[in-house]
């Protein structure tokens, strides 16, 4: 089997349940030993990903890129987020990419007690302040929702931003203002027919080059398809609770979100991954979604064998 990587960058998604720096370090070391190009830590109710990546900087010294997916903007301020990101960039020597997203109505209102009012304009104002700060410049923004008048004295190169987006306006904004988009569960048909065209519209309108499209794909090499599919349904239930993701599943033509998980023998998984490049994805962010230790080990071994 040839290791052509489909002309794409392969990143390892560290997962959403990393409860300690030790767990992040173990995942990072697998990303290195497994031959991945990059390593990504998700923002959830577990370890803080920007802090964690700075802590494991020595463990990922050979990786070309590390980043977050996805740091929410609601509940934060551009100055504080930029200070954290540039501090991590200092530790990581210019290899850090900040993946951000507005958040969700459920998180903003339910967990944080914030008003989910005009998330698009909030994101745009946040970017107006965050971009100069991440580039080592002064921010002078007086917005209706976000204001910042500050400059940070941190020795670090500029930090690129990937913006999580699914709505057409947010995708066009990502194309115009960010280095690209970082997707949640979103299949190749949707990427080709909807995500890439909207993203490229935004980039073309701003006179920018084609942006990155990072696809999240969950995989499991196993003979126990029933157990792997049950785990896929458990994970997918989170996505199905959001209208934007429900629309994506409908656009993909699938019966359920769990069908986006690639389950079975390694060749089946590899064939599924191969569909993302022609669809327009530039990067794969792969997460091992295995129901037991045996299938996790088999999946990690297959990935490492292919990539190395």
C-alpha positions as CSV (number, residue, x, y, z in Angstrom):
1,X,0.0,0.0,0.0
2,X,1.5,3.3,-1.0
3,X,1.8,6.1,1.6
4,X,0.8,9.0,-0.6
5,X,-1.2,10.8,2.2
6,X,-3.6,11.9,-0.6
7,X,-1.7,15.2,-0.9
8,X,-3.2,16.3,2.5
9,X,-1.8,17.1,6.0
10,X,-2.8,14.5,8.6
11,X,-3.4,15.7,12.1
12,X,-4.3,13.8,15.2
13,X,-7.3,15.0,17.2
14,X,-6.6,14.6,20.9
15,X,-10.2,14.3,21.8
16,X,-12.5,16.1,24.2
17,X,-12.0,14.1,27.4
18,X,-8.3,14.7,28.1
19,X,-8.5,15.2,31.9
20,X,-4.8,15.9,32.7
21,X,-1.6,17.2,31.2
22,X,-0.3,13.6,31.4
23,X,-3.1,12.5,29.1
24,X,-2.4,15.3,26.6
25,X,1.3,14.4,26.7
26,X,0.5,10.8,25.9
27,X,-1.7,11.7,23.0
28,X,0.9,14.2,21.7
29,X,3.6,11.5,21.9
30,X,1.5,9.2,19.8
31,X,1.0,12.0,17.2
32,X,4.8,12.2,17.0
33,X,5.6,8.5,16.9
34,X,2.6,7.7,14.6
35,X,3.9,10.0,11.9
36,X,1.2,12.7,12.0
37,X,1.9,16.2,10.7
38,X,0.1,18.0,13.5
39,X,-1.7,17.6,16.8
40,X,-4.9,19.2,17.9
41,X,-6.6,19.5,21.4
42,X,-10.3,20.1,21.5
43,X,-12.0,22.5,23.8
44,X,-14.6,20.9,26.0
45,X,-15.2,20.6,29.8
46,X,-11.8,19.0,30.3
47,X,-8.2,20.3,30.1
48,X,-7.7,23.9,28.8
49,X,-6.2,23.2,25.3
50,X,-4.0,26.3,24.8
51,X,-2.4,25.9,28.2
52,X,-2.0,22.1,27.7
53,X,-0.3,22.6,24.3
54,X,2.2,25.0,25.8
55,X,2.9,22.5,28.6
56,X,3.8,19.7,26.1
57,X,5.9,21.9,23.8
58,X,9.0,19.8,24.3
59,X,7.0,16.6,23.4
60,X,5.8,18.0,20.1
61,X,9.1,19.7,19.0
62,X,9.2,17.6,15.8
63,X,5.6,18.4,14.7
64,X,5.1,21.2,12.1
65,X,1.9,22.5,13.8
66,X,-0.2,22.2,16.9
67,X,-3.5,23.8,17.6
68,X,-6.9,24.1,19.3
69,X,-10.2,22.9,18.0
70,X,-12.3,24.9,18.9
71,X,-11.8,27.6,21.5
72,X,-15.2,29.4,22.0
73,X,-15.3,33.2,21.8
74,X,-18.4,33.7,23.9
75,X,-17.4,34.1,27.5
76,X,-13.9,35.4,26.6
77,X,-12.3,38.7,25.7
78,X,-9.9,39.3,22.9
79,X,-7.1,40.7,25.1
80,X,-7.2,37.7,27.5
81,X,-7.4,35.1,24.6
82,X,-4.6,36.8,22.7
83,X,-2.4,36.9,25.8
84,X,-2.9,33.2,26.3
85,X,-2.4,32.3,22.6
86,X,0.7,34.4,22.2
87,X,2.2,32.9,25.4
88,X,1.6,29.5,24.0
89,X,3.1,30.6,20.7
90,X,6.2,31.7,22.5
91,X,6.5,28.3,24.1
92,X,5.8,26.5,20.8
93,X,8.2,28.5,18.6
94,X,5.7,29.7,16.0
95,X,4.0,26.4,15.4
96,X,0.7,27.2,17.2
97,X,-2.6,27.7,15.3
98,X,-5.6,29.0,17.2
99,X,-8.9,27.3,16.2
100,X,-11.9,29.4,17.4
101,X,-15.6,29.4,17.0
102,X,-18.4,31.6,18.3
103,X,-19.8,28.8,20.6
104,X,-23.4,27.6,20.7
105,X,-26.6,28.9,22.1
106,X,-26.8,26.0,24.5
107,X,-23.3,26.7,25.8
108,X,-23.6,30.5,26.0
109,X,-27.0,30.6,27.6
110,X,-27.1,27.3,29.5
111,X,-23.6,27.0,30.9
112,X,-22.4,30.6,31.0
113,X,-25.7,32.6,31.5
114,X,-24.8,34.8,28.5
115,X,-27.2,36.2,25.9
116,X,-26.8,34.5,22.6
117,X,-27.4,37.7,20.7
118,X,-26.1,38.4,17.2
119,X,-23.3,35.7,17.3
120,X,-22.1,36.7,13.8
121,X,-21.5,40.4,14.6
122,X,-20.0,39.4,17.9
123,X,-17.5,37.1,16.1
124,X,-16.7,39.9,13.6
125,X,-16.0,42.4,16.3
126,X,-14.0,39.9,18.3
127,X,-11.8,39.3,15.1
128,X,-11.3,43.0,14.7
129,X,-9.7,43.1,18.1
130,X,-8.0,39.7,18.1
131,X,-6.2,39.8,14.7
132,X,-4.0,42.8,15.5
133,X,-3.2,41.4,19.0
134,X,-2.2,38.0,17.6
135,X,0.1,39.9,15.1
136,X,1.9,41.8,17.9
137,X,0.1,45.0,17.1
138,X,-2.2,47.3,19.1
139,X,-6.0,46.7,19.0
140,X,-8.2,49.8,18.9
141,X,-11.8,48.6,18.6
142,X,-15.0,50.1,19.9
143,X,-17.8,47.7,18.9
144,X,-21.4,47.3,20.0
145,X,-20.5,44.1,21.7
146,X,-16.7,43.9,21.9
147,X,-14.2,46.6,22.6
148,X,-10.4,46.5,23.1
149,X,-7.7,49.1,23.4
150,X,-4.5,47.3,24.3
151,X,-1.2,46.0,23.1
152,X,0.7,42.9,24.4
153,X,4.4,42.8,25.1
154,X,4.9,39.1,24.3
155,X,7.8,37.8,22.2
156,X,6.0,35.5,19.7
157,X,5.5,35.4,15.9
158,X,1.9,36.0,14.6
159,X,-0.7,33.3,15.3
160,X,-2.9,32.1,12.4
161,X,-6.6,31.6,13.1
162,X,-8.9,28.9,11.9
163,X,-12.6,29.6,12.3
164,X,-15.3,27.0,12.9
165,X,-18.2,27.8,10.6
166,X,-21.2,26.1,9.1
167,X,-23.6,28.9,8.2
168,X,-23.0,30.6,4.8
169,X,-22.3,34.0,6.2
170,X,-19.8,32.6,8.7
171,X,-18.1,30.5,6.1
172,X,-17.7,33.5,3.8
173,X,-16.3,35.5,6.8
174,X,-13.8,32.6,7.5
175,X,-12.7,32.8,3.9
176,X,-12.3,36.6,4.0
177,X,-10.6,36.9,7.4
178,X,-9.2,33.6,8.7
179,X,-6.6,31.2,7.5
180,X,-9.4,28.8,6.9
181,X,-12.1,26.8,8.6
182,X,-12.0,23.9,11.1
183,X,-15.0,21.6,10.8
184,X,-16.8,19.4,13.2
185,X,-18.5,16.3,11.8
186,X,-19.0,17.2,8.2
187,X,-18.8,14.8,5.3
188,X,-17.1,15.0,1.9
189,X,-20.3,15.7,-0.1
190,X,-21.2,18.7,2.1
191,X,-17.6,20.0,2.0
192,X,-17.5,19.8,-1.8
193,X,-21.0,21.2,-2.6
194,X,-21.4,23.8,0.2
195,X,-18.4,24.5,2.5
196,X,-15.7,25.0,-0.1
197,X,-17.9,27.2,-2.5
198,X,-19.0,29.5,0.4
199,X,-15.5,29.7,1.8
200,X,-13.9,30.5,-1.5
201,X,-16.5,33.2,-2.2
202,X,-15.4,35.0,1.0
203,X,-11.7,34.6,0.1
204,X,-12.2,35.8,-3.5
205,X,-14.1,38.8,-2.4
206,X,-11.3,39.8,0.0
207,X,-8.6,39.1,-2.6
208,X,-7.1,36.3,-0.5
209,X,-5.8,32.9,-1.5
210,X,-7.9,29.7,-1.1
211,X,-8.2,29.0,2.6
212,X,-7.6,25.8,4.5
213,X,-10.4,23.3,5.1
214,X,-9.7,21.0,8.1
215,X,-12.1,18.1,8.3
216,X,-12.7,16.1,11.5
217,X,-13.0,12.4,10.8
218,X,-13.6,9.8,13.4
219,X,-12.2,6.3,12.7
220,X,-12.2,2.8,14.1
221,X,-10.4,-0.3,12.8
222,X,-12.4,-3.2,14.2
223,X,-14.2,-6.4,13.6
224,X,-16.9,-5.4,16.2
225,X,-18.9,-3.0,14.0
226,X,-21.9,-3.1,16.3
227,X,-20.0,-1.8,19.3
228,X,-18.2,0.8,17.2
229,X,-21.5,2.0,15.7
230,X,-23.1,2.2,19.2
231,X,-20.2,4.5,20.3
232,X,-20.6,6.5,17.0
233,X,-24.3,7.1,17.8
234,X,-23.4,8.2,21.3
235,X,-20.9,10.7,20.0
236,X,-23.2,11.8,17.1
237,X,-26.1,12.6,19.5
238,X,-24.2,15.7,20.6
239,X,-24.1,17.0,17.0
240,X,-27.6,16.1,16.2
241,X,-28.8,18.4,19.0
242,X,-27.6,21.4,17.0
243,X,-29.8,22.6,14.0
244,X,-26.7,23.6,12.0
245,X,-25.3,20.1,12.2
246,X,-28.7,18.5,11.6
247,X,-28.7,20.5,8.3
248,X,-25.3,19.2,7.5
249,X,-26.4,15.6,7.9
250,X,-29.4,16.2,5.7
251,X,-27.1,17.8,3.1
252,X,-24.8,14.8,3.2
253,X,-27.7,12.4,2.4
254,X,-27.1,10.2,5.5
255,X,-29.6,8.5,7.7
256,X,-27.8,9.5,10.8
257,X,-24.7,11.4,11.9
258,X,-23.1,8.2,13.1
259,X,-22.7,7.2,9.5
260,X,-19.9,9.8,9.2
261,X,-17.7,7.6,11.4
262,X,-15.4,5.3,9.3
263,X,-15.7,1.8,10.8
264,X,-14.4,-1.5,9.6
265,X,-11.1,-2.8,8.2
266,X,-8.2,-0.5,7.5
267,X,-8.8,-0.5,3.7
268,X,-12.4,0.6,4.3
269,X,-11.3,3.3,6.6
270,X,-8.6,4.4,4.2
271,X,-11.0,4.5,1.3
272,X,-13.4,6.7,3.3
273,X,-10.5,9.1,4.2
274,X,-9.5,9.3,0.5
275,X,-12.8,11.0,-0.3
276,X,-12.0,14.1,1.6
277,X,-9.2,15.4,-0.6
278,X,-11.1,15.5,-3.8
279,X,-14.0,17.1,-1.9
280,X,-11.7,20.1,-1.1
281,X,-10.4,19.4,2.4
282,X,-6.8,20.4,2.8
283,X,-6.3,18.8,6.2
284,X,-7.5,15.7,8.0
285,X,-8.0,15.9,11.8
286,X,-8.4,12.3,12.7
287,X,-9.8,11.1,16.0
288,X,-9.7,7.4,17.1
289,X,-13.3,6.6,18.3
290,X,-12.9,3.1,19.6
291,X,-15.3,1.3,22.0
292,X,-12.5,-0.8,23.7
293,X,-8.8,-1.1,24.1
294,X,-8.4,-3.8,21.4
295,X,-9.9,-1.7,18.7
296,X,-8.2,1.4,19.8
297,X,-4.8,-0.4,19.6
298,X,-5.7,-1.8,16.2
299,X,-6.7,1.6,14.9
300,X,-3.6,3.4,16.2
301,X,-1.4,0.6,14.8
302,X,-3.0,0.9,11.4
303,X,-2.6,4.7,11.3
304,X,1.0,4.5,12.5
305,X,1.9,1.8,10.0
306,X,0.4,3.9,7.1
307,X,1.9,7.2,8.1
308,X,5.4,6.0,9.0
